Amino acid sequence: MCLYGYPDGSWELTLPEEMVPPGLPVPTRGINRRRDYMNRFDYLTLVAHHSDSWLMGVTFFLSTYLAANQRIRLFDMVNEMRTVHDEYYLSYGLPWLSTFARYNAKRESNTPTQENVSNPDVDSITPAEENVPPSQDSMQVLSAPNRDSRKPAEDKQTDNEVIDFCGSCNAPYHANAFWIGCDECDQWFHGKCVNVTASEAEHIKEYKCPDCIREVIGE
């Protein structure tokens, strides 16, 4: 199943198109495999995560055709919008988007007042003659799990922190619990959710989660 967003703002969950445009990132697999043993809220949360992942993948893919100042403008426009996951949580009246509100408030307070900033008019943007790299202040750098250290991102009370969620129970990462990452799908799991202890993980050269194993054997 695929989640489609239409220009009028509506969404539809339906079968994928037979002909996918060549060159676009492939949607993340795994949504349908989890449906049978997850409750409705957790399953739709996972659908939202996968949808946001693919939309961001398409955005970054298309941004390779833009100049540096155009990419900065594009990423600012993306960060001004709520994600599918944000909208889903808001539909339940959950306070998830306090982070979104804090981010935009902080971004507005840090907006430069100089007149010589790049032209925000998207229609008038043309390929830049000089492809100047964006400054660190212009981009929001988000940390991903370090695959070499085999440990998810640490808990830090920062507004722009990326929190890892268990692929089985969907609970957020906590430093006091043992976690293990799947080398096949790059998803993280509580050790207790996949029946793997820290001592056992030391002897595993390449770990595959239960979902990836079932996919290999054809279940």
C-alpha positions in Angstrom: 0.0 0.0 0.0 1.1 3.6 -0.7 0.0 6.9 0.9 -0.8 9.5 -1.8 -0.9 13.2 -1.2 -2.9 15.3 -3.6 -2.7 19.1 -4.5 -5.9 19.8 -2.7 -4.4 18.7 0.6 -6.2 15.3 0.8 -4.6 12.0 1.4 -5.4 8.5 0.2 -4.0 5.0 1.1 -4.2 2.8 -1.9 -2.3 0.4 -4.2 0.9 1.6 -5.7 1.2 2.7 -9.4 2.4 0.0 -11.7 4.9 2.3 -13.4 7.1 4.2 -11.0 9.0 7.1 -12.5 12.6 6.0 -13.0 15.3 7.6 -10.9 13.2 8.3 -7.9 14.1 6.8 -4.5 12.4 3.4 -3.8 9.8 3.7 -0.9 10.9 2.0 2.3 9.7 -1.5 2.6 8.1 -3.1 5.6 4.7 -1.4 6.2 2.5 -4.3 5.2 4.6 -6.9 7.1 3.9 -5.2 10.5 0.2 -4.7 10.1 -1.0 -8.0 11.4 0.6 -7.8 14.9 0.5 -4.1 15.6 -2.4 -2.0 17.0 -4.0 0.6 14.8 -2.3 3.6 16.3 1.2 2.2 16.2 0.7 0.8 12.7 -0.5 4.2 11.3 2.4 5.9 13.1 4.7 3.6 11.3 3.0 4.3 7.9 3.5 8.0 8.6 7.2 7.5 9.4 7.7 5.5 6.2 5.8 8.2 4.2 7.9 11.0 5.6 11.0 9.1 4.9 10.1 8.6 1.2 9.0 12.2 0.8 12.3 13.5 2.3 14.2 11.1 0.0 12.5 12.5 -3.1 13.2 16.0 -1.8 16.9 15.4 -1.3 17.1 13.5 -4.7 15.6 16.5 -6.6 17.7 19.0 -4.7 20.8 17.6 -6.4 19.7 19.6 -9.5 19.7 22.9 -7.5 22.4 25.3 -6.6 23.5 25.9 -3.0 21.2 28.9 -2.4 18.3 27.1 -4.0 18.8 24.1 -1.7 18.8 26.3 1.3 15.6 27.9 0.2 14.1 24.4 -0.5 15.0 23.0 2.9 13.6 26.1 4.7 10.3 25.6 2.9 10.3 21.9 3.9 11.0 22.8 7.6 8.1 25.3 7.5 5.6 22.5 6.8 4.3 19.8 9.1 5.2 16.2 8.3 2.7 13.4 7.8 3.6 12.1 11.2 3.0 15.6 12.7 -0.5 15.8 11.2 -1.3 12.3 12.4 -0.4 13.1 16.0 -2.3 16.4 15.8 -5.4 14.5 14.6 -5.3 12.6 18.0 -4.8 15.9 19.9 -1.4 14.7 21.2 1.2 17.3 22.2 3.9 15.9 19.8 4.2 19.1 17.8 5.4 21.3 20.6 8.8 20.5 19.0 7.6 21.7 15.7 6.3 25.0 17.2 9.6 25.5 19.1 11.6 24.9 16.0 9.7 27.5 13.9 9.8 30.0 16.8 13.5 29.6 17.1 14.0 29.8 13.3 12.0 33.1 13.1 14.1 34.6 15.9 17.3 33.7 14.1 16.2 34.9 10.6 18.8 37.4 9.3 17.6 41.0 8.7 20.2 41.9 6.1 18.8 43.0 2.7 21.4 41.1 0.7 19.9 37.6 1.4 19.0 35.3 -1.5 15.8 36.0 -3.3 13.0 34.0 -1.7 10.9 34.1 -4.9 11.0 30.5 -6.0 9.7 31.3 -9.5 12.5 33.8 -10.2 15.3 31.4 -9.1 17.8 30.6 -11.8 20.9 28.4 -11.6 23.5 30.3 -9.6 26.8 31.2 -11.3 28.7 30.4 -8.1 27.7 27.3 -6.2 28.6 28.6 -2.8 28.4 25.9 0.0 25.7 26.7 2.6 26.9 27.8 6.0 26.3 25.7 9.1 23.8 28.3 10.4 21.7 27.9 7.3 21.1 24.2 7.6 19.7 22.1 10.4 22.1 19.1 10.9 20.3 16.0 12.2 22.2 13.1 13.6 21.5 9.5 12.5 22.4 6.3 14.4 26.0 5.4 14.2 26.2 2.0 12.6 29.8 1.5 13.5 29.2 2.0 17.2 26.1 -0.2 17.1 24.3 2.2 19.3 21.4 4.6 18.7 21.6 8.3 19.2 21.9 9.4 22.8 19.0 11.0 24.7 19.6 14.8 24.7 17.1 17.5 25.5 17.5 19.5 22.3 14.7 20.7 20.0 16.1 19.3 16.8 17.3 15.9 18.2 16.3 12.9 16.1 14.9 10.2 18.4 15.2 6.5 17.4 12.2 4.3 17.9 12.1 0.5 18.4 11.0 -1.2 15.2 8.9 -3.7 17.3 7.2 -1.8 20.1 7.7 1.7 18.7 9.0 3.0 22.0 11.6 5.8 22.0 15.3 5.1 22.7 16.4 5.1 26.3 20.1 4.9 27.3 19.5 2.4 30.1 18.2 -0.3 27.7 20.2 -2.5 25.3 19.5 -1.9 21.6 20.6 -3.7 18.5 20.4 -2.5 14.9 19.4 -4.6 11.9 22.1 -4.6 9.2 19.5 -5.4 6.5 16.8 -2.7 7.0 18.7 -0.3 9.3 16.0 -0.4 12.0 16.7 -0.4 15.7 15.2 -2.7 18.3 15.1 -3.2 22.0 17.1 -6.3 22.7 14.2 -7.7 24.8 11.8 -7.2 21.8 13.9 -9.4 19.5 15.2 -11.8 22.3 18.9 -10.7 21.9 21.1 -9.9 24.9 24.2 -7.7 24.9 26.5 -10.7 25.4 24.9 -12.5 22.5 25.2 -9.4 20.3 29.0 -9.4 20.8 29.2 -12.7 18.8 26.8 -11.6 16.0 28.7 -10.4 12.9 25.7 -9.4 10.9 22.3 -9.1 12.7 19.0 -9.5 10.8 15.7 -8.6 12.5 12.7 -11.1 12.5 11.0 -9.2 9.7 14.0 -9.4 7.4 14.4 -13.1 8.2 10.8 -13.8 7.4 11.1 -12.0 4.2 14.1 -14.1 3.2 12.4 -17.4 3.9 9.2 -16.2 2.1 6.7 -15.9 5.0 
